[in-house]
Amino acid sequence: MADFTTKQLQVNGLDFNVLDEGDGAPVLLLHGFPDSWRLWRHQVPALLDAGFRVIAPDQRGFGESAKPQEVEAYSADKLLGDLLGILDQLGVPKTHVVGHDWGGAMAWTIAGLVPDRVDRLVAMSVPHPQTLFSSVRQYALSWYMLMFQYPFAEEVLMRDDWKLMREWGGNAKDIDVYIKDLSRPGALTAGLNWYRAGARPEALFRVGDAFVFPSVKADTLGIWSSGDAYLLEDGFLETEKHIEGSWRYERIDEASHWMQLDQPQAVNRLLVDFLT
């Protein structure tokens, strides 16, 4: 893989590490927990070869970007403001958006709430928010989201040389990289704060006002991997009813949650075909 150079941008008073390469139609790549922009290291060359401009930030709390320690620093409006601020600084009024894991949640957010900034949308692993928690099985698989809420979660994950974290990560190719990154001061708390701010019990169980997330106007591709240990396919099978643009769904077999690393060529073919 080519060795790319990132740049530092200041947005909302925080420093962000951002990969920005190429000159064509922009594609914003959004990673989740516990990744960085390097999750996309196999996709960046393929997208550049296809003529795209690739923008891949380390999102707030991850990689080499700023890691505020307060839970409230990770509210959806602040995370969305980061992405819009990065696009503004780079002079990008509208972009394709590709998101995975929490990056998938943010991809749905920007497409649903700021539709004029999104050309085409690719949601990987995470279906439309309205359909995500649609079964008891999905709640059971998401046990860790509740565990991460507790102040002792950091200690539990790090205990015995990160034993629980290694088990939770399963067959993730980058698990040793994740543990090294999360071992830095403040990094684990910053990553868990995404869950503490955005996956609170009252949000997961939709307590209070009825949960309504906007339909998406953009043409949308959903991709799910059959070896995903955290998210079910069910939500994707119900997502089409929440898409006003065209809808396409693809399933990648023999890949874990981190399909970009397990089946990079399959992912690259889908991205280039859909975004071209």
Residue pairs with C-beta under 8 A, 6 or more apart in sequence:
1 41
1 42
1 44
1 45
2 44
2 45
4 19
4 21
4 44
6 17
6 18
6 19
6 20
6 37
6 64
7 17
7 18
7 19
7 20
8 15
8 16
8 17
8 18
9 15
9 16
9 18
9 85
9 86
9 89
9 90
10 16
11 81
11 82
11 85
11 86
11 89
12 78
12 81
12 82
12 85
14 60
14 65
14 66
14 68
14 82
15 65
15 66
16 57
16 58
16 60
16 65
16 66
16 82
16 86
17 36
17 37
17 57
17 58
17 63
17 64
17 65
18 37
18 55
18 56
18 57
18 58
18 86
18 90
19 37
19 44
19 54
19 55
19 56
19 57
20 53
20 54
20 55
20 90
21 44
21 48
21 53
21 54
22 47
22 48
22 51
22 52
22 53
22 54
23 53
24 50
24 51
24 52
24 53
25 51
25 52
25 53
25 95
25 96
25 119
25 275
26 52
26 53
26 54
26 55
26 90
26 92
26 94
26 95
26 96
27 47
27 52
27 53
27 54
27 55
27 95
27 96
27 97
27 98
27 271
27 275
28 55
28 56
28 83
28 87
28 92
28 95
28 96
28 97
28 98
29 37
29 40
29 43
29 44
29 54
29 55
29 56
29 98
29 99
29 103
30 56
30 57
30 59
30 83
30 97
30 98
30 99
30 100
30 103
30 104
30 106
30 107
31 37
31 39
31 40
31 56
31 58
31 59
31 62
31 100
31 101
31 102
31 103
32 99
32 100
32 101
32 102
32 103
32 104
32 105
33 62
33 101
33 102
33 191
33 194
33 195
34 62
34 178
34 181
34 182
34 191
35 62
35 63
35 100
35 101
35 103
35 174
35 178
36 58
36 62
36 63
36 64
36 181
37 56
37 57
37 58
37 63
38 63
38 177
39 100
39 174
39 258
39 260
39 261
40 54
40 56
40 260
42 260
42 261
42 264
42 267
42 268
43 98
43 260
43 264
43 267
43 268
43 271
44 54
44 56
46 268
46 271
46 272
47 54
47 268
47 271
47 272
47 275
48 54
50 272
50 275
50 276
52 96
52 275
55 86
55 87
55 90
55 92
55 95
57 65
57 82
57 83
57 86
58 64
58 65
59 65
59 79
59 82
59 102
59 103
59 106
60 66
60 67
60 68
60 73
60 74
60 78
60 79
60 82
60 190
61 67
61 68
61 74
61 187
61 190
61 191
61 193
61 194
62 181
62 187
62 190
62 191
63 181
67 186
67 187
67 189
67 190
68 74
68 190
68 193
69 186
69 189
69 190
69 193
70 193
71 193
71 196
71 197
72 197
73 193
73 197
74 193
74 194
74 196
74 197
74 198
75 197
75 198
76 109
76 197
76 198
79 106
79 109
79 198
80 106
80 109
80 110
80 113
80 114
83 106
83 110
84 110
84 114
84 117
87 93
87 95
87 117
93 117
94 116
94 117
94 118
94 119
95 117
95 118
95 119
96 118
96 119
96 120
96 121
96 122
96 275
97 107
97 110
97 111
97 118
97 119
97 120
97 121
97 122
98 107
98 121
98 122
98 124
98 271
98 275
99 105
99 106
99 107
99 108
99 122
99 123
99 124
99 126
100 124
100 125
100 126
100 260
101 124
101 125
101 126
101 257
102 194
102 198
104 123
104 124
104 125
104 126
105 126
105 129
105 198
107 121
107 122
107 123
108 121
108 123
108 126
108 128
108 129
108 213
108 216
110 117
110 118
111 118
111 121
111 216
111 217
111 218
111 220
112 129
112 213
112 214
112 215
112 216
113 214
115 216
115 217
115 218
118 218
119 218
120 218
120 219
120 220
120 221
120 274
120 275
121 216
121 218
121 219
121 220
121 221
122 220
122 221
122 222
122 223
122 270
122 271
122 274
122 275
123 220
123 221
123 222
123 223
123 239
124 222
124 223
124 224
124 259
124 260
124 267
125 223
125 224
125 225
125 228
125 230
125 231
125 257
125 259
126 132
126 231
126 235
127 222
127 224
127 231
127 235
127 236
127 238
127 239
128 213
128 216
128 235
128 238
128 239
128 242
128 243
129 211
129 213
130 211
130 212
130 213
130 242
131 234
131 235
131 236
131 238
131 239
131 242
132 138
132 231
132 235
133 139
133 142
133 204
133 205
133 206
134 234
134 235
134 238
135 232
135 234
137 232
137 234
138 231
138 232
138 234
138 235
139 204
141 229
141 230
141 231
141 232
142 204
142 230
144 168
144 230
145 195
145 199
145 204
146 201
146 204
147 153
147 156
148 192
148 195
148 196
148 199
149 195
149 196
149 199
149 200
149 201
153 192
154 188
154 189
154 192
156 164
157 164
157 165
157 168
157 182
157 188
158 165
158 183
158 188
162 179
165 175
165 178
165 179
165 182
166 175
166 179
169 175
169 178
170 229
170 256
170 257
171 227
171 256
172 178
172 256
172 257
172 258
172 261
173 258
173 261
173 262
174 258
174 261
181 187
182 188
182 191
201 207
202 208
203 211
213 242
215 242
215 243
215 244
216 242
216 243
216 244
216 245
217 244
217 245
218 245
219 245
219 246
219 247
220 239
220 243
220 245
220 246
220 247
220 248
221 248
221 249
221 250
221 270
221 274
222 236
222 239
222 247
222 248
222 249
222 250
223 249
223 250
223 251
223 252
223 259
223 267
223 270
224 231
224 233
224 236
224 249
224 250
224 251
224 252
225 251
225 252
225 253
225 255
225 256
225 257
225 259
225 262
225 263
226 233
226 251
226 252
226 253
226 254
226 255
227 253
227 254
227 255
227 256
227 257
227 262
228 256
228 257
229 256
229 257
230 257
231 257
233 251
236 249
237 249
239 247
239 249
240 247
240 249
248 274
250 270
252 259
252 263
252 266
252 267
252 270
254 262
254 263
255 262
255 263
255 266
256 262
259 266
259 267
260 267
